[in-house]
């Protein structure tokens, strides 16, 4: 319980204690009034015979008040400090009371039938869905989720997280053999023709490069030719090479059945097959994998990934205007609307709630009720008595008041009947 919860409980207990003292004073005051009336009536009844009736009423009120005072007081302590048998019942029987209360709660409240009936009446899915669909409710849930995520991130040890990420990477990235899987994927890509756009892009870029570098191709021929060849010839050869190169790349680009394209397809098919069946190729792929994802690289990858993820989550959770928070609120509202309007989904959620609560009740109701019995068992007798008296003592004082009134009426009626019948 939070400090505010403790403060509220203390205020409530203080108010109950004040009310209890007032009722005790009232009940005791009535007893004193009855005693005074009895004394006056008893002293003057010889002079005023009608006071006999007053005396009888006051006498009955005193007897009723004293009897009920004894009964109420005997629940919580020994009356006048006298250890009379069967008094101070609550302090002496607190453990039995705790066990009985726990058994009562278990049998009458923590029953699967009772819980299922209540949940069916409540319609968990539609009630929760209607609440979640509201903007304020969704914002509140998102805030609680953000707080929980922030708390988890704060509690987590970065070293433990990095060790976990590194071990998962080794298990799922380094340990499995990649070559065969990549070969099958590549083979499927080639069969479906998904590699052709990449070849088209390469042909297009090659054509653009050749077109943009005419002078470089021409000068390249001049630089590589013997010195005795005339420059005019070099230029003519360079221009010829440029035109042929341009024609070649244009042919590759425009002709889907070009020999170069077919050669590329053949090479890729063979490469995909070798990755699955050629031991030497498999070893080379695996060696490449380990060189790219060695221990140092994995550690660095895990550290970088975790740092980025953590920083992004912390920033998004702390900022109410972040895209993540807004998306979370929207998702909660959407789920609430679906839960409220979709009968099939609502039925599934209600059945899940019934099964979940039923499972908890059937398997853990003993542990739930033990909270009551164990808590009461930890209290000492005096503390238990004070706690219970604080909760119900004010109502019990009405018993004393009623006893005073009823005793007065009974004394008056009995005295009146005796006078009427015996005189």
DRENDO-1510 file (C-alpha; in Angstrom, 1 decimal, always signed):
<recs>
REC; n; res; u; v; w
REC; 1; UNK; +0.0; +0.0; +0.0 .
REC; 2; UNK; +1.2; +3.5; -0.9 .
REC; 3; UNK; +1.8; +6.2; +1.7 .
REC; 4; UNK; -1.4; +7.9; +0.5 .
REC; 5; UNK; -3.2; +4.7; +1.1 .
REC; 6; UNK; -1.9; +4.4; +4.6 .
REC; 7; UNK; -2.8; +8.0; +5.3 .
REC; 8; UNK; -6.4; +7.5; +4.1 .
REC; 9; UNK; -6.7; +4.4; +6.2 .
REC; 10; UNK; -5.4; +6.2; +9.2 .
REC; 11; UNK; -7.9; +9.0; +8.7 .
REC; 12; UNK; -10.8; +6.5; +8.3 .
REC; 13; UNK; -9.7; +4.7; +11.5 .
REC; 14; UNK; -9.5; +7.9; +13.4 .
REC; 15; UNK; -13.0; +8.9; +12.3 .
REC; 16; UNK; -14.4; +5.5; +13.3 .
REC; 17; UNK; -12.6; +5.7; +16.7 .
REC; 18; UNK; -14.3; +9.1; +17.4 .
REC; 19; UNK; -17.7; +7.7; +16.4 .
REC; 20; UNK; -17.2; +4.7; +18.6 .
REC; 21; UNK; -16.3; +6.8; +21.6 .
REC; 22; UNK; -19.5; +8.9; +21.1 .
REC; 23; UNK; -21.7; +5.8; +20.9 .
REC; 24; UNK; -20.0; +4.4; +24.1 .
REC; 25; UNK; -20.7; +7.7; +25.9 .
REC; 26; UNK; -24.3; +7.7; +24.7 .
REC; 27; UNK; -24.9; +4.1; +25.8 .
REC; 28; UNK; -23.2; +4.7; +29.2 .
REC; 29; UNK; -25.1; +7.9; +29.6 .
REC; 30; UNK; -28.4; +6.1; +29.2 .
REC; 31; UNK; -27.4; +3.6; +31.9 .
REC; 32; UNK; -26.5; +6.5; +34.2 .
REC; 33; UNK; -29.8; +8.2; +33.5 .
REC; 34; UNK; -31.7; +4.9; +34.3 .
REC; 35; UNK; -29.7; +4.6; +37.5 .
REC; 36; UNK; -30.6; +8.2; +38.6 .
REC; 37; UNK; -34.3; +7.7; +37.6 .
REC; 38; UNK; -34.3; +4.5; +39.6 .
REC; 39; UNK; -32.8; +6.1; +42.7 .
REC; 40; UNK; -35.2; +9.0; +42.6 .
REC; 41; UNK; -38.3; +6.9; +41.9 .
REC; 42; UNK; -37.3; +4.3; +44.6 .
REC; 43; UNK; -36.9; +7.0; +47.2 .
REC; 44; UNK; -40.2; +8.7; +46.4 .
REC; 45; UNK; -42.4; +5.8; +45.4 .
REC; 46; UNK; -43.9; +5.7; +48.9 .
REC; 47; UNK; -45.1; +9.2; +48.6 .
REC; 48; UNK; -46.1; +9.0; +45.0 .
REC; 49; UNK; -47.2; +5.4; +44.2 .
REC; 50; UNK; -47.2; +6.0; +40.4 .
REC; 51; UNK; -43.4; +6.3; +40.6 .
REC; 52; UNK; -43.4; +2.5; +41.2 .
REC; 53; UNK; -44.0; +2.2; +37.5 .
REC; 54; UNK; -41.1; +4.6; +36.8 .
REC; 55; UNK; -38.9; +2.6; +39.1 .
REC; 56; UNK; -39.8; -0.7; +37.4 .
REC; 57; UNK; -39.1; +0.8; +34.0 .
REC; 58; UNK; -35.8; +2.3; +35.1 .
REC; 59; UNK; -34.9; -1.0; +36.9 .
REC; 60; UNK; -35.6; -3.0; +33.7 .
REC; 61; UNK; -33.6; -0.5; +31.7 .
REC; 62; UNK; -30.6; -0.8; +34.1 .
REC; 63; UNK; -30.7; -4.6; +33.9 .
REC; 64; UNK; -31.0; -4.6; +30.1 .
REC; 65; UNK; -28.2; -2.0; +29.8 .
REC; 66; UNK; -25.9; -3.9; +32.1 .
REC; 67; UNK; -26.6; -7.3; +30.5 .
REC; 68; UNK; -25.9; -5.9; +27.0 .
REC; 69; UNK; -22.9; -4.0; +28.2 .
REC; 70; UNK; -21.5; -7.3; +29.6 .
REC; 71; UNK; -22.3; -9.1; +26.4 .
REC; 72; UNK; -20.7; -6.5; +24.2 .
REC; 73; UNK; -17.7; -6.0; +26.4 .
REC; 74; UNK; -17.2; -9.8; +26.8 .
REC; 75; UNK; -16.6; -10.0; +23.0 .
REC; 76; UNK; -13.5; -7.8; +23.2 .
REC; 77; UNK; -12.1; -8.1; +26.8 .
REC; 78; UNK; -12.7; -9.3; +30.3 .
REC; 79; UNK; -15.4; -7.0; +31.9 .
REC; 80; UNK; -13.9; -4.9; +34.7 .
REC; 81; UNK; -10.7; -6.9; +34.3 .
REC; 82; UNK; -12.4; -10.0; +35.8 .
REC; 83; UNK; -11.4; -13.2; +34.0 .
REC; 84; UNK; -14.9; -14.6; +33.9 .
REC; 85; UNK; -15.3; -17.8; +31.8 .
REC; 86; UNK; -16.3; -17.2; +28.2 .
REC; 87; UNK; -15.3; -13.6; +28.1 .
REC; 88; UNK; -12.6; -11.8; +25.9 .
REC; 89; UNK; -13.8; -14.1; +23.2 .
REC; 90; UNK; -12.1; -12.4; +20.2 .
REC; 91; UNK; -8.6; -12.2; +21.8 .
REC; 92; UNK; -8.8; -15.8; +22.8 .
REC; 93; UNK; -10.4; -17.2; +19.7 .
REC; 94; UNK; -8.7; -14.9; +17.1 .
REC; 95; UNK; -7.0; -17.9; +15.3 .
REC; 96; UNK; -10.3; -19.8; +15.1 .
REC; 97; UNK; -12.0; -16.7; +13.9 .
REC; 98; UNK; -9.4; -16.2; +11.2 .
REC; 99; UNK; -9.7; -19.8; +10.1 .
REC; 100; UNK; -13.5; -19.6; +10.1 .
REC; 101; UNK; -13.5; -16.4; +8.1 .
REC; 102; UNK; -11.1; -17.8; +5.6 .
REC; 103; UNK; -13.2; -21.0; +5.3 .
REC; 104; UNK; -16.4; -18.9; +4.9 .
REC; 105; UNK; -14.8; -16.8; +2.1 .
REC; 106; UNK; -13.4; -19.9; +0.4 .
REC; 107; UNK; -16.8; -21.7; +0.5 .
REC; 108; UNK; -19.1; -18.9; -0.3 .
REC; 109; UNK; -17.1; -16.5; -2.5 .
REC; 110; UNK; -14.1; -18.4; -4.0 .
REC; 111; UNK; -16.4; -20.9; -5.7 .
REC; 112; UNK; -16.1; -21.5; -9.5 .
REC; 113; UNK; -19.9; -21.4; -9.8 .
REC; 114; UNK; -20.2; -18.1; -7.9 .
REC; 115; UNK; -17.4; -16.5; -9.9 .
REC; 116; UNK; -18.7; -17.7; -13.2 .
REC; 117; UNK; -22.2; -16.5; -12.5 .
REC; 118; UNK; -20.9; -13.1; -11.5 .
REC; 119; UNK; -18.6; -12.8; -14.5 .
REC; 120; UNK; -21.5; -13.8; -16.9 .
REC; 121; UNK; -23.6; -11.1; -15.4 .
REC; 122; UNK; -20.8; -8.6; -15.6 .
REC; 123; UNK; -19.9; -9.3; -19.3 .
REC; 124; UNK; -16.2; -8.7; -18.9 .
REC; 125; UNK; -15.5; -8.2; -22.6 .
REC; 126; UNK; -18.1; -5.6; -23.3 .
REC; 127; UNK; -17.6; -3.7; -20.1 .
REC; 128; UNK; -13.8; -3.6; -20.5 .
REC; 129; UNK; -14.2; -2.8; -24.2 .
REC; 130; UNK; -16.4; +0.1; -23.6 .
REC; 131; UNK; -14.0; +1.5; -21.0 .
REC; 132; UNK; -10.9; +1.0; -23.2 .
REC; 133; UNK; -12.6; +2.7; -26.1 .
REC; 134; UNK; -12.7; +6.0; -24.3 .
REC; 135; UNK; -9.9; +8.4; -24.9 .
REC; 136; UNK; -9.2; +9.0; -21.2 .
REC; 137; UNK; -9.1; +5.3; -20.4 .
REC; 138; UNK; -6.9; +4.5; -23.3 .
REC; 139; UNK; -4.5; +7.3; -22.3 .
REC; 140; UNK; -4.4; +6.1; -18.7 .
REC; 141; UNK; -3.7; +2.5; -19.8 .
REC; 142; UNK; -1.0; +3.7; -22.1 .
REC; 143; UNK; +0.5; +5.7; -19.2 .
REC; 144; UNK; +0.5; +2.7; -17.0 .
REC; 145; UNK; +2.1; +0.6; -19.7 .
REC; 146; UNK; +4.8; +3.3; -20.2 .
REC; 147; UNK; +5.5; +3.4; -16.5 .
REC; 148; UNK; +5.8; -0.4; -16.4 .
REC; 149; UNK; +8.1; -0.6; -19.4 .
REC; 150; UNK; +10.2; +2.2; -17.9 .
REC; 151; UNK; +10.4; +0.4; -14.6 .
REC; 152; UNK; +11.4; -2.8; -16.4 .
REC; 153; UNK; +14.1; -1.0; -18.4 .
REC; 154; UNK; +15.4; +0.6; -15.3 .
REC; 155; UNK; +15.6; -2.7; -13.4 .
REC; 156; UNK; +17.2; -4.7; -16.2 .
REC; 157; UNK; +21.0; -5.0; -16.0 .
REC; 158; UNK; +22.5; -4.0; -19.3 .
REC; 159; UNK; +25.2; -6.6; -18.9 .
REC; 160; UNK; +22.7; -9.4; -18.5 .
REC; 161; UNK; +20.7; -8.2; -21.5 .
REC; 162; UNK; +23.8; -8.0; -23.7 .
REC; 163; UNK; +24.8; -11.5; -22.6 .
REC; 164; UNK; +21.4; -12.8; -23.4 .
REC; 165; UNK; +21.3; -11.1; -26.9 .
REC; 166; UNK; +24.8; -12.4; -27.6 .
REC; 167; UNK; +23.9; -16.0; -26.6 .
REC; 168; UNK; +20.7; -15.8; -28.7 .
REC; 169; UNK; +22.6; -14.5; -31.7 .
REC; 170; UNK; +25.1; -17.3; -31.4 .
REC; 171; UNK; +22.4; -19.8; -31.1 .
REC; 172; UNK; +20.2; -18.6; -33.9 .
REC; 173; UNK; +22.7; -16.9; -36.2 .
REC; 174; UNK; +26.1; -18.6; -35.8 .
REC; 175; UNK; +25.1; -22.2; -34.9 .
REC; 176; UNK; +22.7; -22.9; -37.8 .
REC; 177; UNK; +24.2; -23.8; -41.2 .
REC; 178; UNK; +23.3; -20.9; -43.5 .
REC; 179; UNK; +24.6; -22.1; -46.9 .
REC; 180; UNK; +21.9; -24.7; -47.7 .
REC; 181; UNK; +19.1; -22.4; -46.6 .
REC; 182; UNK; +20.5; -19.5; -48.6 .
REC; 183; UNK; +20.9; -21.8; -51.5 .
REC; 184; UNK; +17.3; -22.9; -51.4 .
REC; 185; UNK; +16.1; -19.3; -51.1 .
REC; 186; UNK; +18.3; -18.2; -54.0 .
REC; 187; UNK; +17.0; -21.2; -56.1 .
REC; 188; UNK; +13.4; -20.2; -55.4 .
REC; 189; UNK; +14.2; -16.6; -56.3 .
REC; 190; UNK; +15.7; -17.6; -59.6 .
REC; 191; UNK; +12.9; -20.0; -60.5 .
REC; 192; UNK; +10.3; -17.3; -59.8 .
REC; 193; UNK; +12.4; -14.8; -61.8 .
REC; 194; UNK; +12.6; -12.3; -58.9 .
REC; 195; UNK; +16.3; -11.7; -59.8 .
REC; 196; UNK; +15.5; -10.2; -63.2 .
REC; 197; UNK; +14.7; -6.7; -61.9 .
REC; 198; UNK; +18.2; -6.6; -60.3 .
REC; 199; UNK; +19.7; -7.7; -63.6 .
REC; 200; UNK; +17.6; -5.0; -65.4 .
REC; 201; UNK; +18.9; -2.4; -62.9 .
REC; 202; UNK; +22.5; -3.4; -63.5 .
REC; 203; UNK; +22.1; -3.3; -67.3 .
REC; 204; UNK; +20.5; +0.2; -67.0 .
REC; 205; UNK; +23.3; +1.5; -64.8 .
REC; 206; UNK; +25.9; +0.0; -67.1 .
REC; 207; UNK; +24.4; +1.7; -70.1 .
REC; 208; UNK; +24.2; +5.0; -68.3 .
REC; 209; UNK; +27.9; +4.7; -67.3 .
REC; 210; UNK; +29.0; +3.9; -70.8 .
REC; 211; UNK; +27.0; +6.8; -72.2 .
REC; 212; UNK; +28.4; +9.2; -69.7 .
REC; 213; UNK; +32.1; +8.1; -70.1 .
REC; 214; UNK; +32.7; +8.3; -73.8 .
REC; 215; UNK; +35.8; +10.4; -73.5 .
REC; 216; UNK; +37.3; +8.1; -70.8 .
REC; 217; UNK; +36.8; +5.0; -73.0 .
REC; 218; UNK; +38.4; +6.7; -76.1 .
REC; 219; UNK; +41.3; +8.0; -74.0 .
REC; 220; UNK; +41.8; +4.6; -72.4 .
REC; 221; UNK; +42.5; +3.1; -75.9 .
REC; 222; UNK; +45.0; +5.8; -76.6 .
REC; 223; UNK; +46.8; +5.2; -73.3 .
REC; 224; UNK; +47.0; +1.4; -73.9 .
REC; 225; UNK; +48.0; +1.4; -77.6 .
REC; 226; UNK; +51.7; +1.3; -78.7 .
REC; 227; UNK; +53.4; +4.6; -79.2 .
REC; 228; UNK; +54.0; +4.0; -82.9 .
REC; 229; UNK; +50.2; +3.8; -83.6 .
REC; 230; UNK; +49.0; +7.1; -85.0 .
REC; 231; UNK; +46.7; +9.0; -82.7 .
REC; 232; UNK; +44.0; +9.1; -85.4 .
REC; 233; UNK; +43.9; +5.3; -85.4 .
REC; 234; UNK; +43.7; +5.4; -81.5 .
REC; 235; UNK; +40.8; +7.7; -81.8 .
REC; 236; UNK; +39.0; +5.6; -84.4 .
REC; 237; UNK; +39.5; +2.5; -82.3 .
REC; 238; UNK; +38.3; +4.3; -79.1 .
REC; 239; UNK; +35.2; +5.5; -80.9 .
REC; 240; UNK; +34.6; +2.0; -82.2 .
REC; 241; UNK; +35.0; +0.4; -78.8 .
REC; 242; UNK; +32.7; +3.0; -77.3 .
REC; 243; UNK; +30.0; +2.3; -79.9 .
REC; 244; UNK; +30.3; -1.4; -79.5 .
REC; 245; UNK; +30.2; -1.2; -75.7 .
REC; 246; UNK; +27.1; +1.0; -75.9 .
REC; 247; UNK; +25.5; -1.4; -78.4 .
REC; 248; UNK; +26.3; -4.3; -76.1 .
REC; 249; UNK; +24.9; -2.9; -72.9 .
REC; 250; UNK; +21.8; -1.6; -74.8 .
REC; 251; UNK; +21.3; -5.2; -76.1 .
REC; 252; UNK; +21.6; -6.6; -72.6 .
REC; 253; UNK; +19.1; -4.1; -71.3 .
REC; 254; UNK; +16.5; -4.5; -74.1 .
REC; 255; UNK; +16.8; -8.2; -74.9 .
REC; 256; UNK; +15.4; -10.4; -72.1 .
REC; 257; UNK; +16.9; -13.4; -73.8 .
REC; 258; UNK; +20.4; -11.9; -74.3 .
REC; 259; UNK; +23.2; -14.4; -74.0 .
REC; 260; UNK; +24.7; -12.4; -71.0 .
REC; 261; UNK; +21.4; -12.6; -69.2 .
REC; 262; UNK; +21.2; -16.3; -69.9 .
REC; 263; UNK; +24.8; -16.8; -68.7 .
REC; 264; UNK; +24.0; -14.9; -65.5 .
REC; 265; UNK; +20.9; -17.1; -64.9 .
REC; 266; UNK; +23.0; -20.2; -65.5 .
REC; 267; UNK; +25.7; -19.0; -63.1 .
REC; 268; UNK; +23.2; -18.1; -60.4 .
REC; 269; UNK; +21.5; -21.5; -60.7 .
REC; 270; UNK; +24.8; -23.3; -60.4 .
REC; 271; UNK; +25.8; -21.2; -57.5 .
REC; 272; UNK; +22.5; -21.9; -55.7 .
REC; 273; UNK; +22.9; -25.6; -56.3 .
REC; 274; UNK; +26.5; -25.6; -55.1 .
REC; 275; UNK; +25.5; -23.8; -51.9 .
REC; 276; UNK; +23.3; -26.7; -51.1 .
REC; 277; UNK; +25.4; -29.7; -52.2 .
REC; 278; UNK; +29.0; -28.7; -52.7 .
REC; 279; UNK; +30.9; -29.2; -49.5 .
REC; 280; UNK; +33.7; -26.8; -50.5 .
REC; 281; UNK; +31.1; -24.1; -51.3 .
REC; 282; UNK; +29.3; -24.7; -48.0 .
REC; 283; UNK; +32.5; -24.4; -46.0 .
REC; 284; UNK; +33.3; -21.1; -47.8 .
REC; 285; UNK; +29.9; -19.7; -47.1 .
REC; 286; UNK; +30.1; -20.7; -43.4 .
REC; 287; UNK; +33.6; -19.3; -43.2 .
REC; 288; UNK; +32.3; -16.0; -44.6 .
REC; 289; UNK; +29.5; -16.0; -42.1 .
REC; 290; UNK; +31.8; -16.5; -39.2 .
REC; 291; UNK; +34.2; -13.8; -40.4 .
REC; 292; UNK; +31.3; -11.4; -40.7 .
REC; 293; UNK; +29.7; -12.4; -37.4 .
REC; 294; UNK; +32.5; -13.3; -35.1 .
REC; 295; UNK; +32.4; -12.9; -31.4 .
REC; 296; UNK; +33.6; -9.3; -31.4 .
REC; 297; UNK; +31.2; -8.4; -34.1 .
REC; 298; UNK; +28.3; -10.1; -32.4 .
REC; 299; UNK; +29.1; -8.4; -29.1 .
REC; 300; UNK; +29.2; -5.0; -30.8 .
REC; 301; UNK; +26.0; -5.8; -32.7 .
REC; 302; UNK; +24.2; -6.8; -29.5 .
REC; 303; UNK; +25.5; -3.7; -27.6 .
REC; 304; UNK; +24.6; -1.3; -30.4 .
REC; 305; UNK; +21.1; -2.9; -30.9 .
REC; 306; UNK; +20.3; -2.9; -27.2 .
REC; 307; UNK; +21.5; +0.7; -26.7 .
REC; 308; UNK; +19.4; +1.9; -29.6 .
REC; 309; UNK; +16.4; +0.0; -28.6 .
REC; 310; UNK; +16.6; +1.1; -25.0 .
REC; 311; UNK; +17.2; +4.7; -25.8 .
REC; 312; UNK; +14.3; +4.7; -28.3 .
REC; 313; UNK; +11.9; +3.0; -25.8 .
REC; 314; UNK; +12.8; +5.3; -22.9 .
REC; 315; UNK; +12.4; +8.4; -25.0 .
REC; 316; UNK; +9.1; +7.1; -26.5 .
REC; 317; UNK; +7.7; +6.0; -23.1 .
REC; 318; UNK; +8.6; +9.3; -21.4 .
REC; 319; UNK; +7.2; +11.5; -24.1 .
REC; 320; UNK; +3.4; +11.6; -24.2 .
REC; 321; UNK; +3.5; +13.1; -27.7 .
REC; 322; UNK; +5.8; +10.4; -29.1 .
REC; 323; UNK; +4.6; +8.4; -32.1 .
REC; 324; UNK; +4.8; +5.1; -30.1 .
REC; 325; UNK; +2.6; +6.5; -27.3 .
REC; 326; UNK; +0.0; +7.8; -29.8 .
REC; 327; UNK; +0.1; +4.5; -31.6 .
REC; 328; UNK; -0.3; +2.6; -28.4 .
REC; 329; UNK; -3.3; +4.8; -27.4 .
REC; 330; UNK; -4.9; +4.3; -30.8 .
REC; 331; UNK; -4.3; +0.5; -30.6 .
REC; 332; UNK; -5.9; +0.4; -27.2 .
REC; 333; UNK; -8.9; +2.3; -28.3 .
REC; 334; UNK; -9.3; +0.2; -31.4 .
REC; 335; UNK; -9.0; -3.0; -29.4 .
REC; 336; UNK; -11.6; -1.6; -26.9 .
REC; 337; UNK; -14.0; -0.8; -29.8 .
REC; 338; UNK; -13.6; -4.2; -31.3 .
REC; 339; UNK; -14.1; -5.9; -27.9 .
REC; 340; UNK; -17.3; -4.0; -27.4 .
REC; 341; UNK; -18.8; -4.4; -30.9 .
REC; 342; UNK; -17.4; -7.7; -32.1 .
REC; 343; UNK; -19.7; -10.4; -30.6 .
REC; 344; UNK; -17.4; -13.2; -31.7 .
REC; 345; UNK; -14.3; -11.6; -30.1 .
REC; 346; UNK; -16.3; -10.7; -27.0 .
REC; 347; UNK; -17.5; -14.3; -26.6 .
REC; 348; UNK; -13.9; -15.6; -26.9 .
REC; 349; UNK; -12.6; -13.1; -24.3 .
REC; 350; UNK; -15.4; -13.9; -21.9 .
REC; 351; UNK; -14.8; -17.6; -22.2 .
REC; 352; UNK; -11.1; -17.0; -21.7 .
REC; 353; UNK; -11.8; -14.8; -18.6 .
REC; 354; UNK; -14.1; -17.5; -17.2 .
REC; 355; UNK; -11.5; -20.2; -17.7 .
REC; 356; UNK; -8.7; -18.1; -16.3 .
REC; 357; UNK; -10.5; -17.1; -13.2 .
REC; 358; UNK; -11.9; -20.5; -12.7 .
REC; 359; UNK; -8.5; -22.0; -13.0 .
REC; 360; UNK; -7.1; -19.6; -10.4 .
REC; 361; UNK; -10.0; -20.1; -8.0 .
REC; 362; UNK; -9.8; -23.9; -8.3 .
REC; 363; UNK; -6.0; -24.1; -7.9 .
REC; 364; UNK; -5.2; -21.2; -5.6 .
REC; 365; UNK; -8.2; -20.4; -3.5 .
REC; 366; UNK; -6.5; -22.1; -0.6 .
REC; 367; UNK; -3.5; -19.7; -0.9 .
REC; 368; UNK; -5.9; -16.8; -1.3 .
REC; 369; UNK; -7.8; -17.6; +1.9 .
REC; 370; UNK; -4.6; -18.3; +3.7 .
REC; 371; UNK; -3.9; -14.6; +3.4 .
REC; 372; UNK; -6.8; -14.0; +5.8 .
REC; 373; UNK; -5.9; -16.7; +8.3 .
REC; 374; UNK; -2.2; -15.9; +8.2 .
REC; 375; UNK; -2.8; -12.1; +8.6 .
REC; 376; UNK; -5.1; -12.7; +11.6 .
REC; 377; UNK; -2.7; -15.2; +13.1 .
REC; 378; UNK; +0.1; -12.6; +13.0 .
REC; 379; UNK; -2.0; -10.2; +15.1 .
REC; 380; UNK; -1.9; -10.4; +18.8 .
REC; 381; UNK; -5.2; -10.8; +20.7 .
REC; 382; UNK; -5.4; -7.2; +21.8 .
REC; 383; UNK; -4.7; -5.8; +18.3 .
REC; 384; UNK; -7.3; -8.2; +16.8 .
REC; 385; UNK; -9.9; -7.1; +19.3 .
REC; 386; UNK; -9.2; -3.4; +18.7 .
REC; 387; UNK; -9.3; -3.8; +14.9 .
REC; 388; UNK; -12.7; -5.6; +15.0 .
REC; 389; UNK; -14.2; -3.3; +17.6 .
REC; 390; UNK; -13.1; -0.3; +15.5 .
REC; 391; UNK; -15.1; -1.7; +12.6 .
REC; 392; UNK; -18.2; -3.0; +14.3 .
REC; 393; UNK; -18.1; -1.5; +17.8 .
REC; 394; UNK; -20.3; +1.5; +17.0 .
REC; 395; UNK; -23.1; -0.8; +15.8 .
REC; 396; UNK; -22.6; -3.0; +18.9 .
REC; 397; UNK; -23.2; +0.1; +21.1 .
REC; 398; UNK; -26.7; +0.3; +19.6 .
REC; 399; UNK; -27.3; -3.1; +21.2 .
REC; 400; UNK; -26.6; -1.5; +24.6 .
REC; 401; UNK; -29.0; +1.4; +23.8 .
REC; 402; UNK; -31.6; -1.0; +22.5 .
REC; 403; UNK; -31.1; -3.2; +25.6 .
REC; 404; UNK; -31.7; -0.2; +27.8 .
REC; 405; UNK; -34.9; +0.8; +25.9 .
REC; 406; UNK; -36.2; -2.8; +25.6 .
REC; 407; UNK; -35.3; -3.5; +29.3 .
REC; 408; UNK; -37.2; -0.4; +30.4 .
REC; 409; UNK; -40.3; -1.4; +28.4 .
REC; 410; UNK; -40.1; -5.0; +29.6 .
REC; 411; UNK; -39.7; -3.9; +33.3 .
REC; 412; UNK; -42.7; -1.6; +32.9 .
REC; 413; UNK; -44.8; -4.3; +31.3 .
REC; 414; UNK; -43.9; -7.0; +33.8 .
REC; 415; UNK; -44.5; -4.7; +36.7 .
REC; 416; UNK; -47.8; -3.6; +35.3 .
REC; 417; UNK; -49.0; -7.1; +34.6 .
REC; 418; UNK; -47.9; -8.2; +38.1 .
REC; 419; UNK; -49.9; -5.4; +39.6 .
REC; 420; UNK; -52.9; -6.1; +37.5 .
REC; 421; UNK; -52.9; -9.8; +38.2 .
REC; 422; UNK; -51.7; -10.1; +41.8 .
REC; 423; UNK; -53.2; -7.1; +43.5 .
</recs>
